[in-house]
Amino acid sequence: MERMSETTPARDAHATGEHRATEALDETVAIARDLIRFDTTNHGEGRSNGEREAAEYVEAHLRRMGLDPVVLESAPTRANVVARVPGANPDKPALVLHGHLDVVPADPRNWSVDPFAGEIRDGMLWGRGAVDMKDMDAMILTAVGDILAEGRLPERELVLGFFADEEAGGLFGASWLVDEHPELFAGATEAISEVGGYSVTVGGKRAYLLQTGEKALLWVRLIARGTAAHGSRLIHDNAVTKLAEAVARIGRREWPVRLTDTTRELLAAVAGALGVDPEQVSPDELALATGSASGFITATLRTTSNPTQLLGGYKHNVIPDRAEALIDIRTLPGEEDAVLAEIAEMAGPDVEIEVVHRDVGLEAPTHGPLVDAVTGALRTHDPDAAVFPYLLSGGTDNKALSRLGISGYGFAPLRLPDTLDFPAMFHGVDERVPLDGLVFGRQVLKDLLLSY
């Protein structure tokens, strides 16, 4: 059969159909879909895909908005984009509005869709990064774009940041920018980013979780050494055995509940919504009352220590002389040293501990003008909305910005259906976000930037 040329009617019809489908999408959805189609997988240890290409896409969009962004590479292809937006009130401190462009790996064999196709199905946008966090990247671009397109300015100056490497601790992204180019954030006192602003249902009423803090981070490597030998020998000095015992002790540790100011306030708000006395109901029971959000919240009531990777040996019949494990530890703010000492005790004298990456925990004020503005913006579009502060079990690039004295919040507003297990979307299989949630987020974020 003769090959069709690029201008055949069949190809033109297909292209026209694609164009019309794109035109029908809200711009936030279209941009989020485009960003998902850049495979920006962060493999850790300095290895990443596609960040430069995604950064160039964002840079071009910012230029079309009339801004003058800069692209800075911390290493080849590890690109970050930063732009300033003038504010209507120059007397107010600047606000950093930021997201990251990298994503964690996705094994397509486990997914219902191609994780990097940006497929739209069942009223949702599917793909790696749909909630972590190319949805918020798209909200930032369209909310700010809407304001500028109307010939207006946000209430205060904005610093827009789109960072590399957040999924590996930000060493090539926000952390590098803070250390090497702190002038980019001059005048800013607060920041808004991911993992907050999404809705939950408590006691039959909708509330939105505003992330006002996050746990500290300790990534450690356990190293056990022993005697290399033939697999048939009787060897008590076995590195794998030593490591396995240490991993089991640490992984099974039931850490005690310890409440911070943020978690106390959250649990009191949940108890109020349920009409119960928070002193008569356990913290875990109150956390579970938040539904799927409890997947995040229960982990904020205590330290967690999860083994995540094992490495040891190279052949079935060879006893190795070294074995390693990676442990992801998240402590409450300020408890890092005490927890690390307990981890060392559990590991035992025969296992070395190497700190791979360490970062601070954060708690920002749960009341004040920013929280009031967030509540007002949400209630414009959801009049009965309640706002609850919460502590994030993970971490964000707000950790790096805190070194400049910038208080970070998580507010990527999404009104979600009760049936969606939103926390499971983060780093999970079949990550997806509702299309109408993205439209809602664009509108709420725009109103917040105009009022605060």
C-alpha positions as CSV (number, residue, x, y, z in Angstrom):
1,M,0.0,0.0,0.0
2,E,1.2,3.5,-0.8
3,R,2.3,5.4,2.3
4,M,0.2,8.5,3.0
5,S,1.9,11.8,2.8
6,E,1.9,14.2,5.7
7,T,-0.9,16.2,4.0
8,T,-3.4,13.3,3.3
9,P,-7.0,13.9,4.3
10,A,-6.9,11.0,6.7
11,R,-4.0,12.5,8.6
12,D,-5.4,15.9,8.5
13,A,-8.7,14.7,9.9
14,H,-6.8,12.9,12.8
15,A,-4.8,16.0,13.5
16,T,-7.9,18.2,13.4
17,G,-9.6,15.8,15.9
18,E,-6.6,16.0,18.2
19,H,-6.6,19.8,18.0
20,R,-10.3,20.1,18.7
21,A,-9.9,17.7,21.7
22,T,-7.1,19.9,23.1
23,E,-9.1,23.0,22.5
24,A,-12.0,21.6,24.6
25,L,-9.8,21.0,27.6
26,D,-9.3,23.6,30.3
27,E,-5.9,25.1,29.9
28,T,-4.8,23.7,33.3
29,V,-5.6,20.2,32.2
30,A,-3.8,20.6,28.9
31,I,-0.7,21.9,30.5
32,A,-0.7,19.2,33.2
33,R,-1.1,16.6,30.4
34,D,1.8,18.1,28.4
35,L,4.0,18.1,31.4
36,I,3.2,14.4,32.2
37,R,4.3,13.6,28.6
38,F,7.8,14.7,29.5
39,D,9.3,11.6,31.2
40,T,11.1,13.4,34.0
41,T,11.9,10.3,36.1
42,N,14.3,10.9,38.9
43,H,16.3,7.8,39.6
44,G,18.3,9.3,42.5
45,E,22.0,9.4,42.9
46,G,22.2,12.3,40.4
47,R,20.4,10.5,37.6
48,S,17.3,11.9,36.0
49,N,15.5,12.1,32.7
50,G,13.8,14.9,30.8
51,E,14.1,17.8,33.4
52,R,15.7,20.1,30.8
53,E,13.0,19.5,28.2
54,A,10.2,20.1,30.8
55,A,12.0,23.3,32.0
56,E,12.2,24.6,28.5
57,Y,8.4,24.0,28.0
58,V,7.7,26.0,31.2
59,E,10.2,28.7,30.2
60,A,8.4,29.1,26.9
61,H,5.0,29.4,28.5
62,L,6.3,32.0,31.0
63,R,7.7,34.1,28.1
64,R,4.3,33.9,26.3
65,M,2.8,35.3,29.6
66,G,5.2,38.3,29.2
67,L,7.6,37.3,31.9
68,D,11.4,37.0,31.8
69,P,12.3,33.6,33.3
70,V,15.8,32.3,33.9
71,V,16.9,28.7,33.5
72,L,19.7,27.5,35.7
73,E,21.3,24.1,35.6
74,S,23.0,22.7,38.7
75,A,24.5,20.0,36.5
76,P,24.0,19.1,32.8
77,T,20.2,18.7,32.1
78,R,19.3,19.4,35.8
79,A,17.3,22.5,35.0
80,N,15.4,24.9,37.2
81,V,13.2,27.8,36.1
82,V,12.6,31.0,38.1
83,A,10.6,34.1,37.2
84,R,9.4,37.2,39.0
85,V,5.9,38.6,38.7
86,P,5.4,42.3,39.9
87,G,2.9,42.8,42.6
88,A,0.2,45.5,42.9
89,N,1.3,46.3,46.5
90,P,5.2,46.7,46.5
91,D,5.1,47.2,50.3
92,K,4.2,43.6,50.9
93,P,6.8,40.9,51.1
94,A,7.1,38.6,48.0
95,L,5.5,35.2,48.0
96,V,7.2,32.1,46.5
97,L,5.0,29.9,44.4
98,H,6.8,26.7,43.5
99,G,6.6,23.2,42.2
100,H,9.0,20.5,41.0
101,L,9.2,19.0,37.5
102,D,10.7,15.6,38.3
103,V,8.7,12.5,39.2
104,V,9.5,9.1,40.8
105,P,9.9,6.1,38.5
106,A,6.8,4.3,37.2
107,D,6.8,0.7,36.0
108,P,4.4,0.6,33.0
109,R,3.8,-3.2,33.6
110,N,1.8,-2.3,36.7
111,W,-0.3,0.5,35.3
112,S,-3.6,0.5,33.5
113,V,-2.3,3.2,31.1
114,D,1.0,4.4,29.8
115,P,2.3,6.4,32.8
116,F,3.8,9.1,30.5
117,A,0.9,9.3,27.9
118,G,-1.2,11.9,29.8
119,E,-4.3,9.9,29.1
120,I,-7.7,11.3,29.9
121,R,-10.2,8.7,31.0
122,D,-13.3,8.7,33.3
123,G,-13.1,12.4,34.0
124,M,-9.5,12.2,35.2
125,L,-6.0,12.9,33.9
126,W,-3.8,9.8,34.4
127,G,-0.1,9.6,34.5
128,R,3.0,9.9,36.7
129,G,3.0,13.4,38.1
130,A,-0.7,13.9,37.9
131,V,-0.8,14.7,41.6
132,D,3.0,14.9,42.4
133,M,3.1,17.5,41.2
134,K,2.5,18.5,37.6
135,D,-1.1,19.4,38.5
136,M,0.1,22.2,40.8
137,D,2.7,23.3,38.2
138,A,-0.1,23.7,35.7
139,M,-2.3,25.5,38.3
140,I,0.5,28.0,38.9
141,L,1.0,28.7,35.3
142,T,-2.7,29.2,34.5
143,A,-3.7,31.1,37.6
144,V,-0.9,33.6,37.2
145,G,-1.5,33.6,33.4
146,D,-5.2,34.5,34.0
147,I,-4.3,37.4,36.2
148,L,-1.8,38.9,33.7
149,A,-4.1,38.3,30.7
150,E,-6.7,40.4,32.4
151,G,-4.2,43.3,32.7
152,R,-4.0,42.9,36.5
153,L,-1.3,42.1,39.0
154,P,-1.2,39.7,41.9
155,E,-1.6,41.5,45.3
156,R,2.1,41.0,46.1
157,E,5.3,40.2,44.1
158,L,5.6,36.5,43.2
159,V,8.6,34.4,42.7
160,L,7.7,31.5,40.5
161,G,9.9,28.4,40.8
162,F,9.9,25.2,38.9
163,F,12.6,23.0,40.4
164,A,14.5,19.8,39.5
165,D,15.4,16.9,41.8
166,E,12.7,17.3,44.6
167,E,12.2,13.6,44.6
168,A,15.8,12.9,45.6
169,G,16.1,15.7,48.2
170,G,16.5,18.7,46.0
171,L,20.3,18.7,45.9
172,F,20.2,19.6,42.2
173,G,17.1,21.8,42.6
174,A,15.8,24.0,45.4
175,S,18.6,23.3,47.7
176,W,21.2,24.2,45.1
177,L,19.4,27.4,44.2
178,V,19.1,28.5,47.9
179,D,22.8,27.9,48.3
180,E,24.1,29.3,45.0
181,H,21.5,31.9,44.0
182,P,19.7,33.1,47.2
183,E,19.2,36.5,45.5
184,L,16.4,34.9,43.4
185,F,14.2,34.7,46.5
186,A,15.1,38.2,47.9
187,G,12.2,39.8,49.7
188,A,10.2,36.7,50.1
189,T,8.9,35.6,53.5
190,E,6.4,32.9,52.7
191,A,6.0,30.1,50.1
192,I,3.2,27.9,48.7
193,S,3.7,24.5,47.2
194,E,2.4,21.0,47.2
195,V,0.6,18.4,49.3
196,G,-2.1,20.6,50.9
197,G,-5.4,22.2,49.9
198,Y,-7.1,18.9,49.0
199,S,-10.5,18.1,50.3
200,V,-11.6,15.4,52.8
201,T,-14.9,14.5,54.3
202,V,-15.2,14.5,58.1
203,G,-18.5,13.9,59.8
204,G,-20.3,14.2,56.5
205,K,-18.8,17.7,55.8
206,R,-16.1,18.8,53.4
207,A,-12.9,20.3,54.8
208,Y,-9.6,21.2,53.1
209,L,-6.2,20.3,54.6
210,L,-3.8,23.1,54.6
211,Q,-0.2,21.8,55.0
212,T,1.4,24.0,57.7
213,G,4.3,21.8,58.5
214,E,6.2,18.6,57.5
215,K,8.2,16.0,59.3
216,A,12.0,15.9,59.3
217,L,13.8,13.5,57.0
218,L,16.5,11.0,57.7
219,W,17.6,8.6,54.9
220,V,20.2,6.2,56.3
221,R,22.1,3.2,54.9
222,L,22.7,0.2,57.1
223,I,26.0,-1.7,56.3
224,A,26.7,-5.2,57.6
225,R,30.0,-6.9,57.1
226,G,30.9,-10.6,57.4
227,T,33.0,-13.4,56.1
228,A,32.8,-14.2,52.4
229,A,32.6,-18.0,51.8
230,H,31.1,-20.8,49.9
231,G,27.4,-21.1,50.3
232,S,27.6,-24.6,51.7
233,R,29.8,-23.8,54.7
234,L,28.8,-23.2,58.3
235,I,29.4,-19.5,58.6
236,H,28.0,-17.6,61.7
237,D,29.6,-14.3,60.6
238,N,27.1,-13.8,57.8
239,A,26.6,-10.2,56.7
240,V,23.1,-10.9,55.2
241,T,21.9,-12.4,58.5
242,K,23.2,-9.4,60.6
243,L,21.5,-7.0,58.2
244,A,18.2,-8.9,58.0
245,E,18.0,-8.9,61.8
246,A,18.6,-5.2,62.0
247,V,16.2,-4.4,59.2
248,A,13.5,-6.4,60.9
249,R,14.0,-4.7,64.3
250,I,13.9,-1.2,62.7
251,G,11.0,-2.0,60.3
252,R,8.8,-3.4,63.1
253,R,9.5,-0.6,65.6
254,E,6.2,0.7,66.9
255,W,7.0,4.4,67.6
256,P,5.0,6.1,70.3
257,V,2.4,8.8,69.5
258,R,3.8,12.3,70.0
259,L,1.6,15.3,69.1
260,T,3.0,18.6,67.9
261,D,1.1,21.9,68.0
262,T,0.0,21.3,64.4
263,T,-1.4,17.8,65.0
264,R,-3.1,18.8,68.2
265,E,-4.9,21.6,66.4
266,L,-5.9,19.2,63.5
267,L,-7.2,16.5,65.9
268,A,-9.2,19.1,67.8
269,A,-10.8,20.3,64.5
270,V,-11.6,16.7,63.5
271,A,-13.1,16.1,66.9
272,G,-15.2,19.3,66.5
273,A,-16.5,18.1,63.1
274,L,-17.4,14.8,64.7
275,G,-19.0,16.3,67.8
276,V,-16.7,14.3,70.2
277,D,-14.3,15.2,73.0
278,P,-10.7,14.9,71.7
279,E,-9.6,13.9,75.2
280,Q,-11.9,10.9,75.0
281,V,-11.0,9.6,71.6
282,S,-7.5,8.4,70.7
283,P,-5.4,10.3,68.2
284,D,-5.4,7.3,65.8
285,E,-9.2,7.1,65.9
286,L,-9.5,10.7,65.1
287,A,-7.0,10.4,62.3
288,L,-8.9,7.5,60.8
289,A,-12.0,9.6,60.7
290,T,-10.5,11.7,57.9
291,G,-11.0,8.7,55.5
292,S,-8.3,8.2,52.9
293,A,-6.4,11.2,54.2
294,S,-5.5,9.1,57.2
295,G,-2.9,7.5,55.0
296,F,-0.9,10.7,55.5
297,I,-2.2,11.8,58.9
298,T,-1.6,8.7,61.0
299,A,2.0,8.8,60.0
300,T,2.3,12.4,61.3
301,L,1.4,11.3,64.9
302,R,4.7,9.4,65.3
303,T,8.1,8.7,63.8
304,T,8.2,6.1,61.0
305,S,11.1,4.0,59.9
306,N,10.5,2.0,56.7
307,P,13.1,-0.3,55.0
308,T,12.9,0.5,51.3
309,Q,15.8,-1.2,49.6
310,L,18.1,-4.2,50.1
311,L,21.4,-5.0,48.5
312,G,23.7,-8.0,49.2
313,G,25.4,-10.8,47.4
314,Y,26.0,-11.7,43.8
315,K,25.5,-15.4,43.4
316,H,23.3,-18.1,45.0
317,N,26.2,-20.2,46.3
318,V,28.4,-17.3,47.6
319,I,28.1,-15.9,51.1
320,P,28.8,-12.1,50.6
321,D,31.1,-10.2,52.9
322,R,28.8,-7.1,52.8
323,A,25.1,-6.3,52.7
324,E,23.3,-3.0,52.7
325,A,19.8,-1.7,53.3
326,L,18.2,1.7,52.9
327,I,15.8,3.0,55.6
328,D,13.5,6.0,55.1
329,I,13.0,7.6,58.5
330,R,10.6,10.5,59.1
331,T,10.7,12.1,62.5
332,L,8.7,14.8,64.2
333,P,10.4,18.2,64.0
334,G,13.4,18.4,66.4
335,E,13.6,14.7,67.2
336,E,16.1,13.8,64.6
337,D,19.1,13.2,66.8
338,A,17.2,11.2,69.4
339,V,15.6,9.0,66.8
340,L,19.0,8.4,65.0
341,A,20.5,7.3,68.4
342,E,17.6,4.8,68.8
343,I,18.1,3.5,65.3
344,A,21.8,2.9,66.0
345,E,20.8,1.0,69.1
346,M,18.3,-1.2,67.2
347,A,20.8,-1.8,64.4
348,G,23.3,-3.2,66.9
349,P,27.1,-3.0,67.2
350,D,27.7,-5.2,64.1
351,V,25.9,-2.8,61.7
352,E,27.2,0.6,60.6
353,I,24.9,3.5,59.9
354,E,25.6,6.0,57.2
355,V,23.4,9.1,56.9
356,V,22.7,9.5,53.2
357,H,20.5,12.6,53.4
358,R,19.1,14.7,56.3
359,D,16.7,17.6,56.3
360,V,14.7,19.6,58.8
361,G,11.2,19.4,60.0
362,L,9.0,22.4,59.7
363,E,6.0,24.0,61.5
364,A,4.6,27.3,60.2
365,P,1.9,29.4,61.9
366,T,-1.5,27.9,61.6
367,H,-3.2,31.2,62.0
368,G,-2.6,34.6,60.3
369,P,-3.2,36.6,57.2
370,L,-2.2,33.8,54.7
371,V,-4.4,31.2,56.4
372,D,-7.3,33.7,56.4
373,A,-6.7,34.4,52.7
374,V,-6.6,30.7,51.9
375,T,-9.9,30.2,53.7
376,G,-11.5,33.1,51.9
377,A,-10.4,31.9,48.5
378,L,-11.7,28.4,49.1
379,R,-15.1,29.7,50.4
380,T,-15.6,31.8,47.3
381,H,-15.9,28.5,45.4
382,D,-17.0,26.2,48.2
383,P,-19.0,28.4,50.6
384,D,-19.2,25.8,53.5
385,A,-15.5,24.9,53.3
386,A,-13.6,24.4,56.6
387,V,-9.8,24.5,56.6
388,F,-7.8,22.3,58.9
389,P,-4.0,22.6,59.4
390,Y,-2.0,19.4,59.1
391,L,1.6,18.2,59.3
392,L,2.8,16.4,56.2
393,S,4.4,13.0,56.7
394,G,6.7,13.5,53.7
395,G,8.8,16.5,52.7
396,T,8.8,19.3,50.1
397,D,11.2,21.9,48.7
398,N,9.9,24.2,51.5
399,K,12.6,22.6,53.6
400,A,15.3,24.2,51.4
401,L,13.5,27.6,51.3
402,S,13.3,27.6,55.1
403,R,17.1,28.2,55.2
404,L,16.3,31.6,53.9
405,G,13.8,32.3,56.6
406,I,10.8,31.6,54.3
407,S,7.8,29.9,55.9
408,G,6.4,27.2,53.7
409,Y,2.8,26.0,53.2
410,G,1.3,23.3,51.1
411,F,-1.7,24.5,49.1
412,A,-2.5,22.9,45.8
413,P,-6.3,23.3,46.0
414,L,-8.3,20.3,44.8
415,R,-12.0,19.5,45.5
416,L,-12.0,15.7,45.3
417,P,-14.7,13.0,45.2
418,D,-15.0,10.9,48.4
419,T,-14.2,7.8,46.5
420,L,-10.7,8.8,45.5
421,D,-7.9,7.6,47.8
422,F,-5.8,10.7,47.2
423,P,-2.8,9.8,49.4
424,A,-2.5,6.5,47.5
425,M,-1.9,8.5,44.3
426,F,1.4,9.8,45.6
427,H,4.2,7.5,44.2
428,G,1.4,5.0,43.5
429,V,0.2,3.0,40.5
430,D,-2.4,4.6,38.2
431,E,-1.8,8.1,39.6
432,R,-4.6,10.4,38.5
433,V,-6.4,13.6,39.3
434,P,-10.0,14.7,38.5
435,L,-10.3,17.2,35.6
436,D,-12.8,19.4,37.5
437,G,-10.4,19.4,40.5
438,L,-7.8,21.0,38.3
439,V,-10.2,23.7,37.1
440,F,-11.3,24.3,40.7
441,G,-7.6,24.6,41.8
442,R,-6.9,27.2,39.0
443,Q,-9.8,29.4,40.1
444,V,-9.0,29.2,43.9
445,L,-5.3,29.8,43.4
446,K,-6.1,32.9,41.2
447,D,-8.4,34.3,43.8
448,L,-5.8,33.8,46.5
449,L,-3.1,35.5,44.6
450,L,-5.3,38.5,43.9
451,S,-6.3,38.9,47.5
452,Y,-3.2,38.1,49.5
